[in-house]
Amino acid sequence: MFISKVRENPANNKNEVVDVQNRLSLYLLIIVLTLIFGPWSSAVSAPYAAVVMDARTGEIYHSRNADTRLHPASLTKMMTLYIAFQAIDRNEISLDTYVTVSANAAAEPASKLWLKKGQRIKLRYLIRAASIKSANDAATAIGEAISGTEAAFGKRMTRTARALGMDRTTFKNAHGLTRSGHLSTARDMTILGRHMIYDYPQYYNLFSRRSANARVATVRNTNRRLLNSYRGADGIKTGYTRAAGSNLVASAERGGERIIATMFGGTSSAARNARVVKLLDMGFARAPSTAKLQKPTLPNYGSEPGSSNRRITAVLKSIRPEIRPVKKAAAPIELILTQIPDVKTKPDDILKALKAATSNPIETQGEVLATQNITKETFPRVRPAKLSFVSTNIKRSQASLDTEISTSGSQTWAISIGKFNTRYQAERVLVRTALSETSVLSGANRIVKARASGYDAMFSGLTRDSADLACRRLKAQELTCHTISPS
């Protein structure tokens, strides 16, 4: 339009032509800048917030917009994982529980583990993927496995946040992708990070792993650059969406001092890391070396609404019910004997028979039949490893019988079926093994012994023969087993 005006007005002077050219150049520059920076404009304009806390005491050394409700992005997964650890601790679920991936979880956008609908995968691998790679599909699968649906899990996340003192946080999903009402603050996320460190220290090392096997693939830590570059850094979680910008909750420990730094609204991961480094340095500069550790108190959940709360308790022994006694009939002896065909009896014969049967009570035919029916339903006795055939007319000495009982029949043998990381795992394997091998392990004691390297799962109160047989049966199933003698 401006060029046409110049051509239609040849009387315009040279300065007007230059002015038109300058305007054209300016408009072109604006268009180019819009095309280049338009997609990232939301990230650039994301509000900034920061908190620096002494993790030992909970004291705040620095804050900026600490209570402004903002989009937390994948910092949300800290709460998802916190509840997963809580559910494991309360025996609602275990690390080896197989989770079936729903269509909802499989459809989550990247970052993801690329799980398939209907796929079954252990909870431990989902936890690794969510904590290290920040996989959205893994986070959703965790939430659905614990609460049934993503909506129910979001409500549990919010209830847990209130119990931890995160008063300005509301969760709507397990992964942190932008959703209306899904908001938190820098202060609340710092509180959550502190609880993660001290409430479940046995799992906190996950956040410092540079990579891990997640069954489907090997995942790499999204926070590895800061972990590799900052001395003492050992966690914990990154996050990014357009609405949130680059977020990070980081923790580092030096000489017994631990600092947590939280930042919302970084323009890039590099800029975010540079700012968090300054925040951590500020915290270590202000933290007293003499501060005493004051761990946060565990929240009192009570009976968690909406959760299954399936607490598994240990059973100490697998005891087979005793055979129900058969009621004896009060029939006369003469009647019992006359019921046997083709037998002629005399009074003297009856008296002699009664004197001879001093150790064996007389049974009626009804008792014999009932006992036979019950015996058919019971398991046969275990066949000994070595059979010896001895003539019935040879009397063995009492000393030889005592020796045989003490070396073979004494119920002081035991078997060990493995070592486990937690008492719960050991007890669970003992229960499963006892149920699968009832014919051998009926009546055996189940014992879990704590060792420095873990928990030993054992069955005791066995004979040597039954211990050997149990181990042979378990090894045939490619399970670990070895016998333990009385000595």
Secondary structure, 3 states (H helix, E strand, C coil): CHHHHHHHCCCCCHHHHHHHHHHHHHHHHHHHHHHHHHHHHHHHCCCCEEEEEECCCCCEEEEECCCCCECCHHHHHHHHHHHHHHHHHCCCCCCCCEEECCHHHHCCCCCCCCCCCCCEEEHHHHHHHHHHHCCHHHHHHHHHHHHCCHHHHHHHHHHHHHHHCCCCCECCCCCCCCCCCCEECHHHHHHHHHHHHHHCHHHHHHHHCCEEECCCCEEECCCHHHHHHCCCEEEEEEEEECCCEEEEEEEEEECCEEEEEEEEEECCHHHHHHHHHHHHHHHHHHCCCCCCCCCCCCCCCCCCCCCCCCCCCCCCECCCCCCCCCCCCCCCHHHHHHCCCCCCCCHHHHHHHHHHCCCCCCCCHHHHHHHHHHHHHCCCCCCCCCCCCCCCCCCCCHHHHHHHHHHHHCCCEEEEEEEECCHHHHHHHHHHHHHHCHHHHCCCEEEEEEECCEEEEEEEEECHHHHHHHHHHHHHCCCCCEEECCC
